């Protein structure tokens, strides 16, 4: 009797679960819903894989403007250009132009600068800093490397 009851309960449970599982498996993406597109996946550079704080900023760089040479102690920087173009110079590397939709990844403790070489258009970017050591200063201005 117990064996029959147990078998009946298993069959009844399967009868309830199988239609729900098939609906989940056959579900179509929701029309008009958000679309998530991965733009970058990278390990943290020399930070020991630790993040204490993430800071996200909107950068609006006026025509012909430039940030000074600087670095972010203990913070990797990701620049995602929304509008316009930005020139990114990293110490020891050649300058790169990052266009709208492009990304620049700058390792922690790395001297760099960002500038808008366009004399007429403001450039906009989302800038994310993954900070391993938030007690350190956010930004340190440097003299131009030689």
Rosetta constraint file for C-alpha pairs under 8 A:
AtomPair CA 1 CA 5 HARMONIC 6.25 0.50
AtomPair CA 2 CA 6 HARMONIC 6.09 0.50
AtomPair CA 3 CA 7 HARMONIC 6.14 0.50
AtomPair CA 4 CA 8 HARMONIC 6.06 0.50
AtomPair CA 5 CA 9 HARMONIC 6.17 0.50
AtomPair CA 6 CA 10 HARMONIC 6.28 0.50
AtomPair CA 7 CA 11 HARMONIC 6.22 0.50
AtomPair CA 8 CA 12 HARMONIC 6.03 0.50
AtomPair CA 9 CA 13 HARMONIC 6.01 0.50
AtomPair CA 10 CA 14 HARMONIC 6.17 0.50
AtomPair CA 11 CA 15 HARMONIC 6.11 0.50
AtomPair CA 12 CA 16 HARMONIC 6.39 0.50
AtomPair CA 13 CA 17 HARMONIC 6.18 0.50
AtomPair CA 14 CA 18 HARMONIC 5.77 0.50
AtomPair CA 15 CA 19 HARMONIC 7.27 0.50
AtomPair CA 16 CA 20 HARMONIC 7.35 0.50
AtomPair CA 17 CA 21 HARMONIC 6.23 0.50
AtomPair CA 18 CA 22 HARMONIC 6.18 0.50
AtomPair CA 19 CA 23 HARMONIC 6.31 0.50
AtomPair CA 20 CA 24 HARMONIC 6.33 0.50
AtomPair CA 21 CA 25 HARMONIC 6.16 0.50
AtomPair CA 22 CA 26 HARMONIC 6.04 0.50
AtomPair CA 23 CA 27 HARMONIC 5.86 0.50
AtomPair CA 29 CA 33 HARMONIC 7.95 0.50
AtomPair CA 40 CA 103 HARMONIC 7.96 0.50
AtomPair CA 43 CA 49 HARMONIC 7.32 0.50
AtomPair CA 44 CA 48 HARMONIC 7.59 0.50
AtomPair CA 44 CA 49 HARMONIC 5.65 0.50
AtomPair CA 44 CA 50 HARMONIC 7.91 0.50
AtomPair CA 44 CA 76 HARMONIC 6.84 0.50
AtomPair CA 44 CA 107 HARMONIC 7.81 0.50
AtomPair CA 45 CA 49 HARMONIC 7.61 0.50
AtomPair CA 45 CA 76 HARMONIC 6.79 0.50
AtomPair CA 45 CA 107 HARMONIC 5.46 0.50
AtomPair CA 45 CA 108 HARMONIC 6.62 0.50
AtomPair CA 46 CA 107 HARMONIC 7.04 0.50
AtomPair CA 46 CA 108 HARMONIC 6.43 0.50
AtomPair CA 47 CA 51 HARMONIC 7.97 0.50
AtomPair CA 47 CA 74 HARMONIC 6.39 0.50
AtomPair CA 47 CA 75 HARMONIC 7.59 0.50
AtomPair CA 47 CA 108 HARMONIC 7.09 0.50
AtomPair CA 47 CA 132 HARMONIC 6.02 0.50
AtomPair CA 48 CA 132 HARMONIC 7.98 0.50
AtomPair CA 49 CA 132 HARMONIC 7.95 0.50
AtomPair CA 50 CA 132 HARMONIC 5.32 0.50
AtomPair CA 51 CA 130 HARMONIC 6.06 0.50
AtomPair CA 51 CA 131 HARMONIC 5.45 0.50
AtomPair CA 51 CA 132 HARMONIC 4.35 0.50
AtomPair CA 51 CA 133 HARMONIC 7.54 0.50
AtomPair CA 52 CA 130 HARMONIC 7.74 0.50
AtomPair CA 52 CA 131 HARMONIC 5.83 0.50
AtomPair CA 52 CA 132 HARMONIC 5.13 0.50
AtomPair CA 52 CA 133 HARMONIC 6.38 0.50
AtomPair CA 52 CA 134 HARMONIC 6.42 0.50
AtomPair CA 53 CA 130 HARMONIC 6.12 0.50
AtomPair CA 53 CA 131 HARMONIC 5.12 0.50
AtomPair CA 53 CA 132 HARMONIC 6.86 0.50
AtomPair CA 53 CA 133 HARMONIC 7.95 0.50
AtomPair CA 53 CA 134 HARMONIC 6.48 0.50
AtomPair CA 54 CA 128 HARMONIC 6.94 0.50
AtomPair CA 54 CA 129 HARMONIC 5.62 0.50
AtomPair CA 54 CA 130 HARMONIC 4.55 0.50
AtomPair CA 54 CA 131 HARMONIC 5.92 0.50
AtomPair CA 55 CA 128 HARMONIC 5.57 0.50
AtomPair CA 55 CA 129 HARMONIC 5.07 0.50
AtomPair CA 55 CA 130 HARMONIC 6.57 0.50
AtomPair CA 55 CA 131 HARMONIC 7.72 0.50
AtomPair CA 56 CA 126 HARMONIC 6.89 0.50
AtomPair CA 56 CA 127 HARMONIC 5.67 0.50
AtomPair CA 56 CA 128 HARMONIC 4.36 0.50
AtomPair CA 56 CA 129 HARMONIC 6.46 0.50
AtomPair CA 57 CA 126 HARMONIC 5.74 0.50
AtomPair CA 57 CA 127 HARMONIC 5.10 0.50
AtomPair CA 57 CA 128 HARMONIC 6.34 0.50
AtomPair CA 58 CA 124 HARMONIC 7.07 0.50
AtomPair CA 58 CA 125 HARMONIC 5.84 0.50
AtomPair CA 58 CA 126 HARMONIC 4.70 0.50
AtomPair CA 58 CA 127 HARMONIC 6.18 0.50
AtomPair CA 59 CA 123 HARMONIC 7.92 0.50
AtomPair CA 59 CA 124 HARMONIC 5.46 0.50
AtomPair CA 59 CA 125 HARMONIC 5.04 0.50
AtomPair CA 59 CA 126 HARMONIC 6.05 0.50
AtomPair CA 59 CA 127 HARMONIC 6.62 0.50
AtomPair CA 60 CA 122 HARMONIC 6.69 0.50
AtomPair CA 60 CA 123 HARMONIC 5.81 0.50
AtomPair CA 60 CA 124 HARMONIC 4.58 0.50
AtomPair CA 60 CA 125 HARMONIC 6.72 0.50
AtomPair CA 61 CA 65 HARMONIC 6.15 0.50
AtomPair CA 61 CA 66 HARMONIC 7.56 0.50
AtomPair CA 61 CA 115 HARMONIC 7.51 0.50
AtomPair CA 61 CA 116 HARMONIC 6.42 0.50
AtomPair CA 61 CA 122 HARMONIC 5.57 0.50
AtomPair CA 61 CA 123 HARMONIC 5.17 0.50
AtomPair CA 61 CA 124 HARMONIC 6.31 0.50
AtomPair CA 62 CA 116 HARMONIC 7.04 0.50
AtomPair CA 62 CA 121 HARMONIC 7.08 0.50
AtomPair CA 62 CA 122 HARMONIC 4.57 0.50
AtomPair CA 62 CA 123 HARMONIC 6.62 0.50
AtomPair CA 63 CA 116 HARMONIC 5.92 0.50
AtomPair CA 63 CA 117 HARMONIC 6.91 0.50
AtomPair CA 63 CA 118 HARMONIC 5.47 0.50
AtomPair CA 63 CA 119 HARMONIC 4.69 0.50
AtomPair CA 63 CA 120 HARMONIC 5.32 0.50
AtomPair CA 63 CA 121 HARMONIC 5.27 0.50
AtomPair CA 63 CA 122 HARMONIC 5.10 0.50
AtomPair CA 63 CA 123 HARMONIC 7.41 0.50
AtomPair CA 64 CA 115 HARMONIC 7.20 0.50
AtomPair CA 64 CA 116 HARMONIC 5.17 0.50
AtomPair CA 64 CA 117 HARMONIC 5.04 0.50
AtomPair CA 64 CA 118 HARMONIC 5.64 0.50
AtomPair CA 64 CA 119 HARMONIC 4.99 0.50
AtomPair CA 64 CA 120 HARMONIC 7.76 0.50
AtomPair CA 65 CA 115 HARMONIC 5.81 0.50
AtomPair CA 65 CA 116 HARMONIC 5.47 0.50
AtomPair CA 65 CA 117 HARMONIC 7.31 0.50
AtomPair CA 66 CA 113 HARMONIC 7.41 0.50
AtomPair CA 66 CA 114 HARMONIC 5.97 0.50
AtomPair CA 66 CA 115 HARMONIC 3.97 0.50
AtomPair CA 66 CA 116 HARMONIC 6.21 0.50
AtomPair CA 67 CA 113 HARMONIC 5.72 0.50
AtomPair CA 67 CA 114 HARMONIC 5.56 0.50
AtomPair CA 67 CA 115 HARMONIC 6.07 0.50
AtomPair CA 68 CA 113 HARMONIC 5.88 0.50
AtomPair CA 68 CA 114 HARMONIC 7.80 0.50
AtomPair CA 68 CA 141 HARMONIC 6.65 0.50
AtomPair CA 68 CA 142 HARMONIC 7.41 0.50
AtomPair CA 69 CA 111 HARMONIC 6.36 0.50
AtomPair CA 69 CA 112 HARMONIC 5.36 0.50
AtomPair CA 69 CA 113 HARMONIC 4.81 0.50
AtomPair CA 69 CA 141 HARMONIC 6.03 0.50
AtomPair CA 69 CA 142 HARMONIC 5.28 0.50
AtomPair CA 69 CA 143 HARMONIC 6.38 0.50
AtomPair CA 69 CA 144 HARMONIC 5.84 0.50
AtomPair CA 70 CA 111 HARMONIC 5.33 0.50
AtomPair CA 70 CA 112 HARMONIC 5.62 0.50
AtomPair CA 70 CA 113 HARMONIC 6.35 0.50
AtomPair CA 70 CA 139 HARMONIC 6.73 0.50
AtomPair CA 70 CA 140 HARMONIC 5.45 0.50
AtomPair CA 70 CA 141 HARMONIC 4.27 0.50
AtomPair CA 70 CA 142 HARMONIC 4.98 0.50
AtomPair CA 70 CA 143 HARMONIC 7.95 0.50
AtomPair CA 71 CA 108 HARMONIC 7.49 0.50
AtomPair CA 71 CA 109 HARMONIC 5.71 0.50
AtomPair CA 71 CA 110 HARMONIC 5.55 0.50
AtomPair CA 71 CA 111 HARMONIC 4.71 0.50
AtomPair CA 71 CA 112 HARMONIC 6.29 0.50
AtomPair CA 71 CA 139 HARMONIC 5.87 0.50
AtomPair CA 71 CA 140 HARMONIC 5.46 0.50
AtomPair CA 71 CA 141 HARMONIC 6.74 0.50
AtomPair CA 71 CA 142 HARMONIC 7.42 0.50
AtomPair CA 72 CA 76 HARMONIC 7.31 0.50
AtomPair CA 72 CA 77 HARMONIC 7.90 0.50
AtomPair CA 72 CA 108 HARMONIC 6.16 0.50
AtomPair CA 72 CA 109 HARMONIC 5.72 0.50
AtomPair CA 72 CA 110 HARMONIC 7.30 0.50
AtomPair CA 72 CA 137 HARMONIC 7.52 0.50
AtomPair CA 72 CA 138 HARMONIC 5.75 0.50
AtomPair CA 72 CA 139 HARMONIC 4.76 0.50
AtomPair CA 72 CA 140 HARMONIC 6.29 0.50
AtomPair CA 73 CA 108 HARMONIC 6.22 0.50
AtomPair CA 73 CA 109 HARMONIC 5.07 0.50
AtomPair CA 73 CA 133 HARMONIC 7.68 0.50
AtomPair CA 73 CA 136 HARMONIC 6.34 0.50
AtomPair CA 73 CA 137 HARMONIC 6.67 0.50
AtomPair CA 73 CA 138 HARMONIC 6.72 0.50
AtomPair CA 73 CA 139 HARMONIC 6.88 0.50
AtomPair CA 73 CA 140 HARMONIC 7.46 0.50
AtomPair CA 74 CA 108 HARMONIC 5.33 0.50
AtomPair CA 74 CA 109 HARMONIC 6.20 0.50
AtomPair CA 74 CA 131 HARMONIC 5.66 0.50
AtomPair CA 74 CA 132 HARMONIC 5.26 0.50
AtomPair CA 74 CA 133 HARMONIC 5.37 0.50
AtomPair CA 74 CA 134 HARMONIC 7.66 0.50
AtomPair CA 74 CA 136 HARMONIC 7.28 0.50
AtomPair CA 75 CA 107 HARMONIC 7.39 0.50
AtomPair CA 75 CA 108 HARMONIC 4.67 0.50
AtomPair CA 75 CA 109 HARMONIC 7.08 0.50
AtomPair CA 75 CA 129 HARMONIC 5.73 0.50
AtomPair CA 75 CA 130 HARMONIC 5.23 0.50
AtomPair CA 75 CA 131 HARMONIC 4.13 0.50
AtomPair CA 75 CA 132 HARMONIC 6.05 0.50
AtomPair CA 75 CA 133 HARMONIC 7.40 0.50
AtomPair CA 75 CA 138 HARMONIC 7.92 0.50
AtomPair CA 76 CA 105 HARMONIC 7.54 0.50
AtomPair CA 76 CA 106 HARMONIC 5.88 0.50
AtomPair CA 76 CA 107 HARMONIC 4.80 0.50
AtomPair CA 76 CA 108 HARMONIC 4.33 0.50
AtomPair CA 76 CA 109 HARMONIC 7.88 0.50
AtomPair CA 76 CA 129 HARMONIC 5.53 0.50
AtomPair CA 76 CA 130 HARMONIC 5.29 0.50
AtomPair CA 76 CA 131 HARMONIC 6.63 0.50
AtomPair CA 77 CA 105 HARMONIC 5.91 0.50
AtomPair CA 77 CA 106 HARMONIC 5.03 0.50
AtomPair CA 77 CA 107 HARMONIC 6.52 0.50
AtomPair CA 77 CA 108 HARMONIC 7.11 0.50
AtomPair CA 77 CA 127 HARMONIC 6.92 0.50
AtomPair CA 77 CA 128 HARMONIC 5.67 0.50
AtomPair CA 77 CA 129 HARMONIC 4.58 0.50
AtomPair CA 77 CA 130 HARMONIC 6.64 0.50
AtomPair CA 78 CA 103 HARMONIC 6.93 0.50
AtomPair CA 78 CA 104 HARMONIC 5.79 0.50
AtomPair CA 78 CA 105 HARMONIC 4.69 0.50
AtomPair CA 78 CA 106 HARMONIC 6.34 0.50
AtomPair CA 78 CA 127 HARMONIC 5.65 0.50
AtomPair CA 78 CA 128 HARMONIC 5.10 0.50
AtomPair CA 78 CA 129 HARMONIC 6.48 0.50
AtomPair CA 79 CA 103 HARMONIC 5.49 0.50
AtomPair CA 79 CA 104 HARMONIC 5.12 0.50
AtomPair CA 79 CA 105 HARMONIC 6.55 0.50
AtomPair CA 79 CA 125 HARMONIC 6.39 0.50
AtomPair CA 79 CA 126 HARMONIC 5.91 0.50
AtomPair CA 79 CA 127 HARMONIC 4.58 0.50
AtomPair CA 79 CA 128 HARMONIC 6.57 0.50
AtomPair CA 80 CA 100 HARMONIC 7.78 0.50
AtomPair CA 80 CA 101 HARMONIC 6.66 0.50
AtomPair CA 80 CA 102 HARMONIC 5.90 0.50
AtomPair CA 80 CA 103 HARMONIC 4.59 0.50
AtomPair CA 80 CA 104 HARMONIC 6.75 0.50
AtomPair CA 80 CA 125 HARMONIC 5.32 0.50
AtomPair CA 80 CA 126 HARMONIC 5.16 0.50
AtomPair CA 80 CA 127 HARMONIC 6.36 0.50
AtomPair CA 81 CA 85 HARMONIC 7.03 0.50
AtomPair CA 81 CA 86 HARMONIC 7.37 0.50
AtomPair CA 81 CA 98 HARMONIC 6.91 0.50
AtomPair CA 81 CA 99 HARMONIC 6.36 0.50
AtomPair CA 81 CA 100 HARMONIC 4.78 0.50
AtomPair CA 81 CA 101 HARMONIC 5.58 0.50
AtomPair CA 81 CA 102 HARMONIC 5.72 0.50
AtomPair CA 81 CA 103 HARMONIC 6.49 0.50
AtomPair CA 81 CA 123 HARMONIC 7.64 0.50
AtomPair CA 81 CA 124 HARMONIC 6.06 0.50
AtomPair CA 81 CA 125 HARMONIC 4.09 0.50
AtomPair CA 81 CA 126 HARMONIC 6.44 0.50
AtomPair CA 82 CA 100 HARMONIC 5.00 0.50
AtomPair CA 82 CA 101 HARMONIC 5.96 0.50
AtomPair CA 82 CA 123 HARMONIC 7.56 0.50
AtomPair CA 82 CA 124 HARMONIC 5.35 0.50
AtomPair CA 82 CA 125 HARMONIC 4.95 0.50
AtomPair CA 82 CA 126 HARMONIC 7.08 0.50
AtomPair CA 83 CA 99 HARMONIC 7.71 0.50
AtomPair CA 83 CA 100 HARMONIC 5.06 0.50
AtomPair CA 83 CA 101 HARMONIC 7.93 0.50
AtomPair CA 83 CA 122 HARMONIC 7.76 0.50
AtomPair CA 83 CA 123 HARMONIC 5.24 0.50
AtomPair CA 83 CA 124 HARMONIC 4.97 0.50
AtomPair CA 83 CA 125 HARMONIC 6.84 0.50
AtomPair CA 84 CA 99 HARMONIC 6.33 0.50
AtomPair CA 84 CA 100 HARMONIC 5.67 0.50
AtomPair CA 84 CA 121 HARMONIC 6.79 0.50
AtomPair CA 84 CA 122 HARMONIC 6.69 0.50
AtomPair CA 84 CA 123 HARMONIC 4.50 0.50
AtomPair CA 84 CA 124 HARMONIC 6.67 0.50
AtomPair CA 85 CA 97 HARMONIC 6.67 0.50
AtomPair CA 85 CA 98 HARMONIC 5.59 0.50
AtomPair CA 85 CA 99 HARMONIC 4.39 0.50
AtomPair CA 85 CA 100 HARMONIC 6.05 0.50
AtomPair CA 85 CA 116 HARMONIC 6.66 0.50
AtomPair CA 85 CA 117 HARMONIC 7.83 0.50
AtomPair CA 85 CA 118 HARMONIC 7.65 0.50
AtomPair CA 85 CA 123 HARMONIC 6.09 0.50
AtomPair CA 86 CA 97 HARMONIC 5.76 0.50
AtomPair CA 86 CA 98 HARMONIC 5.23 0.50
AtomPair CA 86 CA 99 HARMONIC 6.55 0.50
AtomPair CA 86 CA 114 HARMONIC 6.57 0.50
AtomPair CA 86 CA 115 HARMONIC 5.70 0.50
AtomPair CA 86 CA 116 HARMONIC 5.01 0.50
AtomPair CA 86 CA 117 HARMONIC 7.04 0.50
AtomPair CA 86 CA 123 HARMONIC 6.85 0.50
AtomPair CA 87 CA 95 HARMONIC 6.57 0.50
AtomPair CA 87 CA 96 HARMONIC 5.64 0.50
AtomPair CA 87 CA 97 HARMONIC 4.48 0.50
AtomPair CA 87 CA 98 HARMONIC 6.16 0.50
AtomPair CA 87 CA 114 HARMONIC 5.67 0.50
AtomPair CA 87 CA 115 HARMONIC 5.23 0.50
AtomPair CA 87 CA 116 HARMONIC 6.20 0.50
AtomPair CA 87 CA 117 HARMONIC 6.89 0.50
AtomPair CA 88 CA 95 HARMONIC 5.68 0.50
AtomPair CA 88 CA 96 HARMONIC 5.34 0.50
AtomPair CA 88 CA 97 HARMONIC 6.30 0.50
AtomPair CA 88 CA 98 HARMONIC 7.17 0.50
AtomPair CA 88 CA 104 HARMONIC 7.60 0.50
AtomPair CA 88 CA 112 HARMONIC 7.29 0.50
AtomPair CA 88 CA 113 HARMONIC 5.97 0.50
AtomPair CA 88 CA 114 HARMONIC 4.62 0.50
AtomPair CA 88 CA 115 HARMONIC 6.65 0.50
AtomPair CA 89 CA 93 HARMONIC 7.05 0.50
AtomPair CA 89 CA 94 HARMONIC 6.60 0.50
AtomPair CA 89 CA 95 HARMONIC 4.48 0.50
AtomPair CA 89 CA 96 HARMONIC 6.51 0.50
AtomPair CA 89 CA 112 HARMONIC 5.41 0.50
AtomPair CA 89 CA 113 HARMONIC 5.33 0.50
AtomPair CA 89 CA 114 HARMONIC 6.38 0.50
AtomPair CA 90 CA 94 HARMONIC 7.15 0.50
AtomPair CA 90 CA 95 HARMONIC 6.91 0.50
AtomPair CA 90 CA 106 HARMONIC 7.64 0.50
AtomPair CA 90 CA 110 HARMONIC 7.16 0.50
AtomPair CA 90 CA 111 HARMONIC 6.12 0.50
AtomPair CA 90 CA 112 HARMONIC 4.29 0.50
AtomPair CA 90 CA 113 HARMONIC 6.70 0.50
AtomPair CA 91 CA 110 HARMONIC 7.02 0.50
AtomPair CA 91 CA 111 HARMONIC 5.53 0.50
AtomPair CA 91 CA 112 HARMONIC 5.84 0.50
AtomPair CA 91 CA 145 HARMONIC 6.98 0.50
AtomPair CA 98 CA 102 HARMONIC 5.45 0.50
AtomPair CA 98 CA 103 HARMONIC 6.55 0.50
AtomPair CA 98 CA 104 HARMONIC 6.96 0.50
AtomPair CA 106 CA 110 HARMONIC 6.94 0.50
AtomPair CA 111 CA 142 HARMONIC 7.55 0.50
AtomPair CA 116 CA 122 HARMONIC 7.57 0.50
AtomPair CA 116 CA 123 HARMONIC 6.62 0.50
AtomPair CA 118 CA 122 HARMONIC 7.76 0.50
AtomPair CA 134 CA 138 HARMONIC 7.49 0.50
